[in-house]
Amino acid sequence: MELWTKSRSRNGYTAQDRKLIVNEPEAVTVRTIFDEFLRFGSVHNLQDWLRENDIRSRAGNHFFRGPLYTVLRNPHYLGLIKHKKESYPGEHPAIIDRATWDKVQALLDANIRGKRRKVRATKESLFTGILFDHTGTLYTPTHANKNGRRYRYYTSQAVIKKTEQSNAPARIPAPDVENAVVDRILNWLQTPADLLASLRDETTVAPEGFFDRIITQAAGTAQSWRVRIAAEREQFLKSVIDRVVIQQTHVEVRLRVPALVNEIFGGDQPGISFPPFASVECPFRHVQQGRALRLIVGKTSITTDASRQAILKAIARARHWYEQITTGKATNIAQLADIDGVSPRFIRMQMKLVQLSPQSIEYLMTRSESLPLSLDDLLAAIPMDWREQSFGLPAKSA
């Protein structure tokens, strides 16, 4: 059976009688994207050309780079259905011919290989000039060569200049902190409650549906991250990250909100006032290795009241989804994801919260102080047996 419920939002097709038929005006847009990419050879230039010619998506939005990569890599337009890592013949007609498809895939692959070679030859540390310890001391990129390999670090200026003593780590392996921060940002972009809490306040006024669109497009940015060329990923991060601070128990990432919205939508959003900055915490545990601090992300807690709010919102959302499935209002997770503009993987992860016992939910709702765990901690392990659902919280008194 055709996976039509997953495909209703795709440009180029319309669901009719549980089958997908070609929507010719939209199919013209899809073919234009493929043809112009071959002409320009660059998604960045393709995006600019589409904007200049006012070519928009089905929802009336300008295309930004993440969705363009998704379109160009989507075998659905070749008449195939993708399941996990494999593609199978579908019942719907193709929009793109095989020859065009093969040329586009070869060019995308060549761009990735070429950019990787260039970046490796002239690699610059990502957090140059923006990485500090909790006292405000700057970390400077350094490296060491051993057995023919080059190891990158961020070394404290206090150590380099042999000035004041500090209990902050003297040296941090660069890949550790860079990968931890990037992974945390990508996770944050796919967590609607945390994202919206950072992007708006009581003074924020936006058109109806704007924040629904930003949830969808932020998730699309994260999901297309790995297929973007390295230069575009680096440009995104340098544009949105204002400062990274190594705190005592976590890495604090300060993001420029207007720049982030600009990157997500591919252009300014006039008339909307955003908070200038958003702070995202990247928890870690550390292992001291000589003068370096080895960062290991995971199995840590963010002890803020925002954790409690995020958990309660996620529980309500999960129960709402469960109710829609059990009452037949939605037939499957793919349909829920289509309705709410999130990924099926995100829903499957959040639906674990339905397993929480009434006692656990009551405890989470009535605690007035901060919880000693984050939403990520909670989702990592929810026992099926209600008697085991303590999550490290103090036992309730009888």
C-alpha positions, 0 to 999 in steps of 0.5 A: 500500500502506498505510504500516502499519509507520510507524503501529503505535505510533499511538494509535487503530489496531492493525496486523493482516494488514498493514492498520490497523484502529481500536482502539476504546478508543484511538480514544475517547482520540483523539476525547477529545483533539480534543473537549476541546481545542476545549472548552479552547482550549489544549493546556496546559489540555488536558494538565492535564485529561487528567492530572487524569482519568488519561487515558493513552497506549497505553504507559501514560504521561501525555500531555505537550504535544509529543505532544498537538500531534503528535496534533492535527496528525496527518492520519492520524486523518482517514484520510489518509497524510502523505508529505513535505509532502503528504497522500493518502487512506489505506486505513485508516478515519478516527477524526476527522470533517472538521468537527472536524478543521477546527475544531481546525486553525483554533484551533491556527493562531489560537493561534499567530498570537495568541501571536506578536502578543502576544510581539512587542509585549512581547518580553523577551530570552530570556537576561536574567540568565543570559548571562555571559562566561567571566570571569563578567561578566553581559550585559544586554539592550540595543537600537538603532533604525535606519531604523525597525527595532529591533535587540536585543543583549546588552551586557557589564556591563563596557562599560556600567559602564566597569569592567575591561577584558576580551577577551570580546566587548562586544556580541552580537546577541541573535538569533544567540546565542538561535537557536544555543543553541535549535538546539543543545538541539533537536539534543541532545534527538535524539541519544540517546548525548549525551542519556543521557550527561548525564542519568545517572551511576553512581548513577542508578537508574531503572525498566526501560525508563525511559531508552528512554522518555526518548529517545523523548519527548525526540525528540518534544519536539524534533520538535514544537518548531515547532508549539508556541506561542511562550509554551510554547517560552519557558516550556520554555527558561526552566525548563530553562536555568540559565546560558549562558556565552560561552567562548573557542571555544564557548557553554556551556549549563548545563541543569537536569536535573530540570527538563528531565525534568519538562518532557519527561514533563509531570510529576515522576519520583519516586524517580529521582535525576538529576544536578543539571546537564548541560552542552551545548557549542554550537560557533561561529566568529565574525566581529567586526563593530565592537563586536559579535561575530557568531556563526556556528554550524557548521564547528567542533570540540568537542575533548573525549573525549566526542566520541570516545565519541559517535562510536564509539557512533554507529558501532556503532549504525549498523552494527547497523541496517545488519545488521538491514536486510541480513539482513531482520530489518527491512524498512525504516528506518521499521520500525527507527525504530519499534523503536528509538523514534527518528525515520527522519531520525535513522537516515538521518543516522547510517547515513552512518557505515556508509561509514567504512573499516576503517582509519578505524574502527580509527584512531578506536578506538585513539586515546587522546587527544581527537579534533579533531572532533565527531560532527556534524562527522563526519556532515557530510561522509563521502567515499565514497572511503575514500582521502579519509576523513582528516576532518582527522586526522593521517595514520597512519604506515606 
